[in-house]
Amino acid sequence: MICFRRAVAVVGLSAAAAGLVGCGGGGSTTPTTLGPNSDVIKNIAFIPSTMSVKVGDTVTWVWKDGSIPHNVNGKATLPDLYSGNPKTAGTYQYTFRQAGTFHVTCDVHTSMHLTVNVS
């Protein structure tokens, strides 16, 4: 991150930490404002690609891949786990009501996989 290196060189580590907010891009693959049961769609991937939740938990998928369209399709293991037609922005939520291992893909990018383990 160029912003980080400049800040360290000029004003030291504490100022760099404060200045990271304005640098854009970089470090974290999941914004800190998302809850623990969130999955980010970015870089043509589900991040994380495996998650564990409890029965009754709601998972939120957040589109963060610019103009690249995606969807959430888990119909192979849960018929109603489907976000609809591919889109480039927004969120989708699904509440898992039964235990098991469920697989999610993207209709556009079949290499995208997510496994949700529900206990």
C-alpha positions in Angstrom: 0.0 0.0 0.0 1.6 3.2 -1.1 -0.3 5.4 1.3 0.9 3.3 4.2 4.6 3.4 3.2 4.5 7.2 2.7 2.9 7.7 6.1 5.4 5.5 7.9 8.3 7.3 6.2 7.0 10.7 6.9 5.3 10.7 10.3 5.7 7.3 11.9 3.5 4.3 12.7 0.8 5.9 14.8 0.0 8.5 12.1 0.0 5.8 9.5 -2.6 3.8 11.4 -4.8 6.9 11.6 -4.2 7.6 7.9 -5.1 4.2 6.6 -8.8 5.0 6.5 -8.2 7.4 3.5 -5.8 5.1 1.6 -8.5 2.9 0.0 -8.0 -0.7 -1.1 -5.7 -3.0 0.8 -5.5 -5.0 4.0 -8.8 -6.5 5.0 -10.9 -8.6 2.6 -14.0 -8.1 4.9 -15.0 -4.6 6.0 -15.2 -4.3 9.7 -18.8 -3.1 9.6 -20.0 -6.6 8.6 -21.2 -9.0 11.2 -19.7 -12.4 11.9 -22.1 -14.2 9.6 -21.2 -12.2 6.5 -19.7 -13.3 3.3 -18.2 -10.8 0.8 -18.4 -11.4 -2.9 -15.2 -10.0 -4.2 -12.4 -10.9 -6.7 -14.7 -13.5 -8.2 -14.8 -15.4 -4.9 -16.9 -15.9 -1.8 -14.9 -14.6 1.2 -14.6 -16.6 3.3 -15.1 -19.8 1.2 -16.1 -21.8 4.3 -18.2 -20.7 7.2 -19.8 -22.2 10.3 -23.1 -21.0 11.7 -25.8 -22.2 14.1 -29.4 -23.2 13.2 -31.4 -20.0 13.2 -28.4 -17.8 12.1 -28.8 -15.5 9.2 -26.0 -15.1 6.7 -25.6 -11.9 4.7 -23.9 -11.9 1.4 -22.5 -8.5 0.3 -21.6 -7.7 -3.3 -18.2 -5.9 -3.5 -16.9 -6.8 -7.0 -17.6 -3.7 -8.9 -19.3 -4.2 -12.2 -18.9 -8.0 -12.2 -22.3 -9.7 -11.8 -22.8 -12.5 -9.3 -25.5 -14.4 -7.5 -25.9 -16.8 -4.6 -27.2 -20.2 -5.6 -27.5 -23.0 -3.0 -30.5 -24.7 -4.6 -28.6 -27.9 -5.0 -28.7 -28.4 -1.2 -31.5 -26.0 -0.2 -34.2 -25.2 -2.8 -34.9 -21.7 -1.4 -31.3 -20.6 -1.0 -31.2 -18.4 -4.1 -30.6 -14.7 -4.5 -32.1 -14.6 -8.0 -30.6 -13.2 -11.2 -27.0 -12.1 -11.1 -26.4 -8.5 -10.0 -23.5 -6.2 -9.3 -24.4 -4.6 -6.0 -26.5 -5.1 -2.9 -26.9 -7.8 -0.3 -28.8 -11.1 0.2 -29.7 -12.7 3.5 -30.7 -16.3 4.2 -31.6 -17.8 7.6 -30.5 -21.4 8.0 -33.3 -23.4 9.7 -31.7 -26.9 9.6 -28.4 -28.4 10.5 -26.1 -29.8 7.7 -23.5 -28.9 5.2 -24.7 -26.6 2.4 -23.0 -25.7 -0.8 -23.3 -22.3 -2.6 -22.1 -21.3 -6.1 -22.5 -18.4 -8.5 -24.3 -19.1 -11.7 -22.0 -16.8 -13.7 -18.7 -18.0 -12.2 -19.0 -21.8 -11.5 -15.5 -21.7 -9.9 -16.9 -19.8 -7.0 -17.7 -22.1 -4.1 -18.9 -21.6 -0.5 -19.5 -24.3 2.1 -21.8 -23.4 5.0 -21.6 -25.8 7.9 -24.7 -25.4 10.1 -24.8 -27.0 13.6 
